[in-house]
Amino acid sequence: MSDDAIRPAGAIRLTAVLIGTIAIQTAVPPFATDMYTPAFPRVMGDLGTTATLVGLTLTTFFLGFALGQLVGGPWSDQRGRRVPILVGGAICTLGAIGCAISPTVYWLIAARVVQGFGGGIAAAVARAVIVDVARGTMLAKVMSVMQAIGGLAPMIAPVVGALVLTVANWRAVFWTLVIFGGLMVVTAAFNIPETLEPERRHSGGLRRSLAGIVEVVRIRPYVAYMLVSAFSGFGMMAYIANSSYVLQVMKGMKPLEFSFFFAGNALTQVMMSIVNARLVGRVAPRRLITIGLTTSSLAVLTLVLGVVFWGTPLILTCAGFVVLLSSQAFIFGNAGALAASKATHIAGAAAAVQGVAQSLAGALAAPLASAGGGATALPMVLVMVTGVTLSITALTIARRL
């Protein structure tokens, strides 16, 4: 569909193809991180670097992802959704090529910024498309379904990454991500129509973009619910960044064994996201968030006790990881929908700010959690405790507002 063939957002059907395509655009972070984490030890050895610098490649990806969303969301409020989402996918693909040919860890770090930047543009615009065509309970349901579909990425990515590593080196992982970037561009070009009519667009260039972002952050209920999601993601990123070291280095799992555990854990989140989507409309979203944060707190408490008092036992640690990840199904979609519902008139800017907050949380959590490497899991659990505590605090503030 060309930019001239614009239909009112209300006339666009939320088909499975459209939702699936949007999910592909937002799946860059799990594919670019979960598929890559089994290769951490090999990257460290091949490039002659440290665990901290390898962890920094996660940080720089999320920093680029944050910047891309900050640019892409407001840009799409001004120019429509289609052009930005296609440009974002193309930049993400170029960044993945740069990662694949990296001669040093510093080159890899820089290329990850480019990859994240393009992915951030595509993801922010894709979330704005959802807000264009869905409202209220339907918005929460779609976001839950999106989370379920998106949960397939953490399930598939580490297995694909491990399979690639069994027959090739870590660079082949990024060549696989080049193919994924091409899939982003092709599916967006064929399946995502223009959802923002010209009369709903904003003019004014960079100045108007900054004004939209300022307007969003002044909506206090939006900020509170957005922080619920971001802080919860801060705690979950500790699992993503350091579980490979804990389970492979400390507990002796093979890369393929770890990948299957990682994939199975992601499957539990997919299943719980489907449960959440069924409950939305029957149970208040805030109550579902409370359920998620309660179970997440119990998981973190279990992990803390295991690490501090019992030497990080394998079964208890794996159980804590499973409960922690599955509980996110009741937090992200509901908190994101409640936040987005407060700023539908500037959906692109709202999607950008929310995405930036989540990306910065991930960028900060990754190096902090992986600071212990394969020696200790204490930094990881401290990051988890911080994330859960701040998320509960943000939800309490949201309720009062």
URFENUR-V664866 format. One record per backbone hydrogen bond with DSSP energy under -0.5 kcal/mol. NH is the residue of the N-H (numbers start at 1). CO is the residue of the C=O. Records with the same first field share a line. If there is no record, write none. Layout:
NH->CO, CO
This chain:
5->2
6->4
7->5, 194
11->8
12->9
13->11
15->13
19->15
20->16
21->17
22->18
23->19
24->20
25->21
26->22
27->23, 24
28->25
31->27
32->28
33->29
34->30
35->30, 31
37->33
38->34
39->36
40->37
43->39
44->40
45->41
46->42
47->43
49->44
54->50
55->51
56->52
57->53, 54
58->54, 55
59->55
60->56
61->57
62->58
63->59
64->60
65->61
66->62
67->63
68->64
69->65
70->66
71->67
72->68
73->69
74->70
75->71
76->72
77->73
78->74, 75
79->75
80->76
85->81
86->82
87->83
88->84
89->85
90->86
91->87
92->88
93->89
94->90
95->91
96->92
97->93
98->94
99->95
100->96
101->97
102->99
108->104
109->105
110->106
111->107
112->108
113->109
114->110
115->111
116->112
117->113
118->114
119->115
120->116
121->117
122->118
123->119
124->120
125->121
126->122
127->123
128->124
129->125
130->126
131->127
132->128
133->129
134->130
138->135
139->135
140->136
141->137
142->138
143->139
144->140
145->141
146->142
147->143
148->144
149->145
150->146
151->147
152->149
153->150
154->150
155->151
156->152
157->153
158->154
160->156
161->157
162->158
163->159
164->160
165->161
166->162
167->163, 164
168->164
172->169
173->170
174->170, 171
175->171
176->172
177->173
178->174
179->175
180->176
181->177
182->178
183->179
184->180
185->181
186->182
187->183
188->184
189->185
190->186
191->187
192->188
193->191
195->193
197->195
200->197
201->198
202->77
207->204
208->204
209->205
210->206
211->207
212->208
213->209
214->210
215->211
216->212
217->213
218->214, 215
219->216
220->218
223->219
224->220
225->221
226->222
227->223
228->224
229->225
230->226
231->227
232->228
233->229
234->230
235->231
236->232
237->233
238->234, 235
239->235, 236
240->236
241->237
242->238
243->239
246->242
247->243
248->244
249->244, 245
250->245
251->246
252->248
253->247
258->254
259->255
260->256
261->257
262->258
263->259
264->260
265->261
266->262
267->263
268->264
269->265
270->266
271->267
272->268
273->269
274->270
275->271
276->272
277->273
278->274
279->275
280->276
281->283
282->279
283->279
287->284
288->284
289->285
290->286
291->287
292->288
293->289
294->290
295->291
296->292
297->293
298->294
299->295
300->296
301->297
302->298
303->299
304->300
305->301
306->302
307->303
308->304
309->305
310->305, 306
312->306
317->313
318->314
319->315
320->316
321->317
322->318
323->319
324->320
325->321
326->322
327->323
328->324, 325
329->326
330->327
331->328
332->328
335->331
336->332
337->333
338->334
339->335
340->336
341->337
342->339
343->340
346->343
347->344
350->346
351->347
352->348
353->349
354->350
355->351
356->352
357->353
358->354
359->355
360->356
361->357
362->358
363->359
364->360
365->361
366->362
367->363
368->364
369->365
370->366
371->368
372->369
373->370
375->372
376->372
381->377
382->378
383->379
384->380
385->381
386->382
387->383
388->384
389->385
390->386
391->387
392->388
393->389
394->390
395->391
396->392
397->393
398->394
399->395
400->396
401->397
